[in-house]
Amino acid sequence: MPRGSCLCGGVQFEVPETFEARTFCHCTSCKKLSGGVGTANGRLRSDEVTILEGEELLRTYQPEEGTAKTFCSTCGSNLFGGGWPESENASIRLSAIDDPLPGAPAKHIYTR
C-alpha cells in the first residue's frame, strides 16, 4: 500500500493503490490552500485511509464554501480534503504520497 506523510514526518498514513479518480482541483479554496494553481487529488473512501502515526497532529478546517480540509498542525501540510474523515468519500492530496503512483490525474475541475 502506498504510504504518505506530512513535511515534518509527524503524520504517517497508508492508502490503497487504486483511486476512483485523480484530478487537479482549481477551486478558490484549493488555490489558496496550495499557494498555487490548485491541488492534485485522488478520490477514495474515507475509511480506506489508515493513519499510522500522528493522528493527534491532524487539524481540520471547514471553509464557508466547499468541503473540510485536513492538515498537519505542526508543519501545515495539506493532507486530505473532501470532508475527510467525516464524509463517506474524501480526497487525498497526491503531493502527500511518498511512493510513486502509476498513472496521472485524468482531469482538471473548477477551472475558469
N, C-alpha and C positions, 0 to 999 in steps of 0.2 A: 504494500500500500504506500502511496506517496506520502511523504512527511512534509510538514510545513512548520514555519516558525516566524516569530517577530524579529525585528532588527537586533534587539538586545539578547535574544535567545531565551527569555524568561517564559514565553508561551511556546509550547511544542504541541503539534497535533498531527493526526493522520486522517486521510480521506480516501474513498475508493478511487480506483483508476479511471472509472467512467463518470462522465458528467452528462447531464441531459442536454446541456447547451453550453457553448463557450462564446461569450460576447464581449464586445467593448461597449461600455455604457458612457454616454456623453451628457447625461442629465446634469442640471446645475449642481446638485448635491455631490455627485461623483467628481465633477471638475474641481470644486472647492476642496473636497476631501483628498484628492490626489495631488493637488497643486499643479495640475497639468490639464491634459485634454480629456481625462476621464479614467475609468478603471477597467481592467481586464478581469472577467469573472467566469467561474464555472458554476453551473446550477446543479444543486443536489438536494436530497432530503436532509433536513436539519439534523435528524438522528443519525446520519451517516458520518458526521464529524465526531472524532474521538479526541478529546483534549487529554494529552499525555502529561503535561506539566503546565503550571502557571495559571490555572483557572481563576485563582484569586486576583490575578492581574488584569483580567478582562473587564472592560467597561463598555457600556452600550449607550449610544446617543440616538434619540428619536427626533429627527427634524420635523418641522411643521408639515412639510410635503415629503412624500416618499416613505421608504421603509427604514427601520433601525439599522445602524452601522455599529459594528463592534471592533474595538481596537485594544492594543496593549497600553495599560495606564503608565508604564514606565517609559517606553520609547515612542509611543504614539503610532506604531504600525497599524495600518488598516487591514484587518484580517477577514472579517465576514460582513455580509450585507444581506439585504432581502428579509430582514426581520429575525435573523438567527439569534438565539436558539428557539424563540417562541413560535415562529411560523413553521408550517409543515415543510415548506421548501425555502431554501436560502441560497445565497451566493457565497462562494469562497473566492477571495482575491487571488488570482493566479500568480501575482507577484510575491505572495507569501509561501508558495510551494518551493521547497528546497530541491526536489528532484526534477529532472527534465520530464515533461509530459509529451506524449506523442500528439501530433496534430496541432492545429492552431484555432484561435477563435473564428467562428463562422460568419458573424455578422456584427454590425455596429447598430446600436439602438440609441434613441433620443438625440439624433443628430439634427442640426439646423442648417 
